[in-house]
Every structure is written in C-alpha cells, then in structure tokens.
Amino acid sequence: MDEFFRIAAQDMLKVALLAERKAYLDKHCDLTDEKGKRLVVGNGFHKERGMESPCIAIGDGALGFWAALRDVYPKCTQQLCWVHKTRNVLSALPKRLHDEARVDIRSIWRSDTRAGALDNYKLFREKYKNYDKAVKSIGNNLDCLLSFYSFPNEHWMHLRTTNPIESTFSPLKARTRVTRGAGSSKAALVMCFKLLEVAQERWQRIHAADLLSHVDLGHRFIDGQLRDKMRKGQEQTSDDSLRKGKVAA
C-alpha cells in the first residue's frame, strides 16, 4: 500500500511540475535577445546559443570534468577545490596530525598574496617531508590550487571551493532520497527546475558583482587587486612594441 501511494504521489508531482514549467515558459516567451533568440527556453544548448569560454572553472579531482573542459573551453582557467584537496592530504597523514595539518593547509590558501601562499607551502613541505604523498598532493597541483589569486579578492570565497555549487544541489538530493529517484528524464528536469527556483531565494549573492565586468574583459588582477585594464598576456607584447619603437611614447 505504501508503494502505491508513493507512485501516486510521484505522478501527481510530475503533472503539477510539468504544468508549472509550461506556464513559466509561456509567461516569458516574448523575452528575446538582440538576435531574436528566446532568453528563457525549456532545454537550450549554451555553446550553440553563444556562450563564450568561462573565465574560471572550479572542480575537484574528477578527471572527466577537466578533460571535457580542456576539449570544449581550452582557455578556461582551472581552479581546484581546497576543501577536497584538504581531505585528500589528511587521508595521507596519521590521524594524530590532522588538526595541526588542517591549520597549516589553511594558512596556504588564506594568505593575502600568492607569494605568501608559496612560502607557507614550503613550510608545509618541510614540516611534513616524511609524508611524501601528502606533500605531493598539494605540490603537484599548486598552480591550479592558486589560480584564484588572479581574480578579485572579493570573489576568492566563491572560487576556492566547489561548496557553493554542491550546496545548490542539496535540496535536489534531499528530494530524490524521499521519492527514491526522479522518474523519467523529463520529470527529473522539471523537478530540478522547480526546486532550484525555490532554493534560489536563500542563495547568497556574489560579492562585489560589479567587478565581474573587469573579469569578463580580461583585465589583469594580481593578488586580488586590479592592476590595470590591460588584458592578461598583453603586457609582454606591449613592452616588446615599445622597445621596437612601434608605439609612441
């Protein structure tokens, strides 16, 4: 009997969500961009709709994600999650050292500058030199772990970990545990849409969102501070041009 009511509840939820999804799409069907493309769609394909390469992507050690990112958006900056990395490092250390090592790891990514982070990593490497696996877990990925220093300081808390995106999906996980799955692919899509629509009311806004325009334009940040509005990678070209007399002083 319990199984009967569970299936009936799933069917009712599916019908209700599909109806609400359709009503939402109909309500915004007139919203279009300058090219006449609808801004709200039931199932769009971002790249075909003009999405350019993201400036930075944050992930854990899932090799499939990074392989796909390099294939589709090869210019995207990679940032590894410090929460996942900390767990990996602690798993390679004796339990008696976990509390102390956690503080030492935190001192790396909490440094105000990239140089400070590198110095603290060297201290970590020397202190735990007898635990080669733990040291190499950070050292072999140090560049990707410190990518956030090339972005605004106000955004660092959003970039150093994948927790923001994982917490976004927590209501979805809670719902599927109750319903024992999401049913069909269409029902799953509708359920995700509705749950995320409700959950977004509790989401924290991006700090200093006005700085996103500088990031999007490729302006150079050093240790979280905007140094100039020259695009990353152009400073060497400009210096060479000046030396050759191609740019007026």
C-alpha positions as CSV (number, residue, x, y, z in Angstrom):
1,M,0.0,0.0,0.0
2,D,2.8,2.4,0.8
3,E,4.3,1.7,-2.6
4,F,1.0,2.5,-4.3
5,F,0.8,5.9,-2.5
6,R,4.4,6.7,-3.3
7,I,3.9,6.1,-7.0
8,A,0.7,8.1,-7.0
9,A,2.4,10.9,-5.3
10,Q,5.2,10.9,-7.9
11,D,2.7,11.0,-10.7
12,M,0.8,13.9,-9.1
13,L,4.1,15.8,-8.6
14,K,5.1,15.2,-12.2
15,V,1.9,16.5,-13.6
16,A,1.9,19.6,-11.4
17,L,5.6,20.4,-12.1
18,L,5.1,20.0,-15.9
19,A,2.1,22.3,-15.8
20,E,4.0,24.9,-13.8
21,R,7.1,24.6,-16.1
22,K,4.9,25.2,-19.2
23,A,3.2,28.2,-17.6
24,Y,6.6,29.7,-16.8
25,L,7.9,29.2,-20.3
26,D,4.7,30.7,-21.8
27,K,4.9,33.7,-19.5
28,H,8.4,34.6,-20.7
29,C,8.1,33.5,-24.4
30,D,8.3,37.1,-25.5
31,L,11.7,37.7,-23.9
32,T,14.4,37.7,-26.6
33,D,17.9,39.0,-27.1
34,E,19.1,41.3,-29.8
35,K,19.3,38.4,-32.2
36,G,15.7,37.4,-31.6
37,K,16.6,34.3,-29.6
38,R,14.4,33.4,-26.7
39,L,16.1,34.1,-23.3
40,V,14.0,31.5,-21.5
41,V,13.9,28.1,-23.0
42,G,12.9,24.6,-21.9
43,N,16.2,23.0,-22.9
44,G,18.9,25.1,-24.5
45,F,22.4,24.3,-25.6
46,H,24.6,27.1,-24.3
47,K,27.5,26.8,-26.7
48,E,25.3,27.0,-29.7
49,R,23.5,29.9,-28.2
50,G,26.7,31.9,-28.0
51,M,28.2,31.1,-24.6
52,E,31.9,32.0,-24.7
53,S,34.6,30.4,-22.7
54,P,34.1,30.9,-18.9
55,C,36.9,32.7,-17.2
56,I,37.5,30.1,-14.5
57,A,36.1,26.7,-13.6
58,I,36.2,25.1,-10.1
59,G,36.2,21.4,-9.5
60,D,37.7,18.5,-7.6
61,G,39.9,15.8,-8.9
62,A,37.3,14.3,-11.3
63,L,39.5,13.7,-14.4
64,G,36.4,13.6,-16.8
65,F,35.4,17.1,-15.9
66,W,38.8,18.6,-16.6
67,A,39.2,16.5,-19.8
68,A,35.9,17.8,-21.1
69,L,36.8,21.4,-20.1
70,R,40.1,21.3,-22.0
71,D,38.3,20.0,-25.0
72,V,35.4,22.5,-25.1
73,Y,37.0,25.5,-23.4
74,P,40.8,25.2,-23.6
75,K,41.4,28.8,-22.5
76,C,39.4,28.5,-19.3
77,T,41.5,28.9,-16.1
78,Q,41.3,25.8,-13.8
79,Q,40.9,26.1,-10.0
80,L,41.0,23.0,-7.8
81,C,38.8,22.9,-4.7
82,W,40.7,23.4,-1.5
83,V,38.1,21.5,0.6
84,H,38.5,18.3,-1.5
85,K,42.3,18.8,-1.6
86,T,42.4,19.2,2.2
87,R,40.6,15.8,2.6
88,N,43.0,14.2,0.2
89,V,46.0,15.5,2.1
90,L,44.6,14.5,5.5
91,S,43.9,11.0,4.2
92,A,47.7,10.6,3.6
93,L,48.6,11.7,7.1
94,P,48.3,10.0,10.5
95,K,45.1,10.9,12.3
96,R,47.2,12.4,15.2
97,L,48.4,15.1,12.8
98,H,45.1,16.0,11.2
99,D,44.2,19.0,13.4
100,E,47.6,20.6,13.1
101,A,47.9,19.8,9.3
102,R,44.4,21.3,8.7
103,V,45.6,24.6,10.2
104,D,48.8,24.5,8.1
105,I,46.9,23.9,4.9
106,R,44.5,26.7,5.7
107,S,47.5,29.1,6.1
108,I,48.3,28.4,2.5
109,W,45.1,29.4,0.9
110,R,44.3,32.1,3.4
111,S,47.5,34.0,2.5
112,D,46.9,37.6,1.3
113,T,49.3,37.1,-1.7
114,R,50.4,34.3,-4.0
115,A,54.0,34.7,-2.8
116,G,52.8,34.3,0.8
117,A,50.9,31.1,-0.2
118,L,54.0,29.7,-1.8
119,D,56.1,30.5,1.3
120,N,53.6,28.7,3.5
121,Y,53.5,25.7,1.2
122,K,57.3,25.5,1.5
123,L,56.9,25.5,5.3
124,F,54.3,22.7,4.9
125,R,56.5,20.7,2.7
126,E,59.4,20.9,5.1
127,K,57.3,20.1,8.1
128,Y,55.6,17.0,6.6
129,K,58.6,15.9,4.4
130,N,58.3,12.4,5.8
131,Y,54.8,12.1,4.3
132,D,55.6,12.4,0.6
133,K,52.1,11.6,-0.6
134,A,50.6,14.4,1.4
135,V,53.1,16.9,0.3
136,K,52.9,15.9,-3.4
137,S,49.1,16.1,-3.3
138,I,49.4,19.8,-2.9
139,G,52.7,20.4,-4.7
140,N,51.7,18.6,-7.9
141,N,48.7,20.8,-8.3
142,L,49.9,24.0,-6.8
143,D,49.3,26.2,-9.9
144,C,45.7,25.1,-10.2
145,L,45.2,25.5,-6.4
146,L,46.3,29.1,-6.5
147,S,44.6,30.3,-9.6
148,F,42.1,32.4,-7.6
149,Y,44.9,35.0,-6.9
150,S,44.4,36.2,-10.5
151,F,40.8,37.2,-9.7
152,P,39.3,39.9,-7.5
153,N,39.9,39.4,-3.8
154,E,36.2,39.9,-3.1
155,H,35.5,36.8,-5.2
156,W,38.0,34.4,-3.6
157,M,35.5,32.9,-1.2
158,H,33.4,31.8,-4.2
159,L,36.4,30.4,-6.1
160,R,38.4,28.4,-3.6
161,T,35.9,25.6,-3.2
162,T,33.1,23.8,-5.0
163,N,30.9,24.0,-1.9
164,P,28.7,26.8,-3.4
165,I,27.6,24.6,-6.3
166,E,27.3,21.5,-4.2
167,S,25.1,23.3,-1.7
168,T,22.9,24.4,-4.6
169,F,22.1,20.7,-5.3
170,S,21.5,19.7,-1.7
171,P,17.7,20.2,-2.0
172,L,17.7,18.0,-5.1
173,K,19.5,15.2,-3.3
174,A,17.1,15.5,-0.3
175,R,14.0,15.2,-2.6
176,T,15.3,12.2,-4.6
177,R,16.0,10.4,-1.4
178,V,12.4,10.8,-0.4
179,T,11.0,9.8,-3.9
180,R,13.6,7.1,-4.4
181,G,14.6,8.6,-7.7
182,A,13.4,11.2,-10.1
183,G,11.3,9.1,-12.5
184,S,11.6,9.9,-16.2
185,S,14.2,12.3,-17.6
186,K,11.6,15.0,-18.2
187,A,10.2,14.7,-14.7
188,A,13.7,15.0,-13.3
189,L,14.3,18.2,-15.4
190,V,11.1,19.8,-14.2
191,M,11.7,18.8,-10.6
192,C,15.2,20.3,-10.7
193,F,13.9,23.5,-12.2
194,K,11.2,23.9,-9.6
195,L,13.4,23.0,-6.6
196,L,16.2,25.3,-7.7
197,E,13.7,28.1,-8.4
198,V,12.5,27.9,-4.7
199,A,16.0,27.4,-3.3
200,Q,17.5,30.4,-5.1
201,E,15.6,32.7,-2.6
202,R,18.1,31.6,0.0
203,W,21.3,31.8,-2.1
204,Q,24.0,34.3,-1.2
205,R,24.7,36.9,-3.9
206,I,28.2,37.2,-5.4
207,H,30.3,39.6,-3.5
208,A,31.3,42.7,-5.5
209,A,29.4,41.7,-8.6
210,D,30.4,45.0,-10.3
211,L,33.9,43.6,-10.6
212,L,32.7,40.8,-12.9
213,S,32.8,43.2,-15.9
214,H,36.6,43.6,-15.4
215,V,37.0,39.8,-15.2
216,D,34.9,39.3,-18.3
217,L,37.1,41.9,-20.2
218,G,40.2,40.0,-19.2
219,H,41.7,42.9,-17.1
220,R,44.7,41.9,-15.0
221,F,44.4,41.1,-11.3
222,I,47.4,40.5,-9.1
223,D,46.9,39.1,-5.7
224,G,43.2,40.0,-6.0
225,Q,43.8,43.7,-6.9
226,L,43.1,45.3,-10.2
227,R,46.5,46.4,-11.5
228,D,45.5,47.8,-14.9
229,K,42.9,47.3,-17.6
230,M,45.3,45.6,-20.0
231,R,44.2,42.1,-20.9
232,K,46.1,39.2,-19.4
233,G,49.0,38.2,-21.6
234,Q,49.2,41.5,-23.4
235,E,51.8,43.2,-21.2
236,Q,54.7,41.4,-22.8
237,T,53.5,42.3,-26.3
238,S,53.2,46.0,-25.3
239,D,56.7,46.0,-23.8
240,D,58.2,44.5,-27.0
241,S,56.4,47.1,-29.1
242,L,57.8,49.9,-27.1
243,R,61.3,48.6,-27.4
244,K,60.9,48.3,-31.1
245,G,59.6,51.9,-31.4
246,K,56.2,50.7,-32.7
247,V,54.3,52.6,-30.0
248,A,54.6,56.3,-29.5
249,A,56.0,57.2,-26.1
